Amino acid sequence: MQQLLIFVKDFFPTINELVLGVNRRNISAYKIYINIGYSDTGNIFVGRNGDQHILTKKIYWMKIKNWFYYTIL
């Protein structure tokens, strides 16, 4: 997760939300994302590899003394 945040800050500094899809059959991955703070939007994407839960996580960036910090709600 930390590496993803560094990548987002370096290449997409205006991004304030992460959105991803998790296959409905992948219950373990779904539980992991929920446990680390992602929220299920309640929307389902119907894809060629099965239905996907759409999950989201807000990112708030703060700059303190030339360092960027983030909080994820």
N, C-alpha and C positions, 0 to 999 in steps of 0.2 A: 504494500500500500504506500509506503514511504517513497519508493522509487517512482510510482505513478504520480504522486504529488509534485515531486521535483521536476519530472518531465512536463507536466501540465504548466507549472509556473514558468519554466524556461521557454516553452514553445507556444503556449496559449495563455498568456498572462491575464486575459480578461474573462476567462472561464470561471464560473461560480457554481457550477453544478456538474456532477458526474452522473451519467445515465448508462445503464447496461441491461442486457437481456440475459436471463438464466433459463435454460430449458426446464420445463415443468417436471420432467422426469429426474432431473438432477437435484434431488432433495437435499443432499449434503451441501452442495455449493450454495443453494438458496439459504439454508440455515446459517452458513458462515457469513454471507453478505449481510443478512439481517442482524446477526450478532455483532458485526463491526460497524453498525450504524446506518446501513442502507435502508430505505423505506420502499415497500411495495406500493406502486402507484395504483394497483388494482386493474391496470390495463394488461391485456394479453396480446402479444404479437404472434400471428399464425405464420410460421415459416416453413420452409421445405424440410427442416429437420425436427419439426414439432413445435408445439406452442411454447412461447417464451414469456416468463414473468418480466415485466419492465420495472427495474429498481432505480432509485435515484438517491443521491447524497449531495447536500449543499456544502460548498466550500466558501469560507470567508477568509480573505487575506488581510493581514495587518503588517505594516512596515514599521519596525522599531530599530532605530540606529543602523540603517543600511542593511538590515537583515529582514527577510520576509518570514513571517510566521503564519501559520494557518490554524484555523479551528474548523472542525467539521461538525455540523449539527445534524 
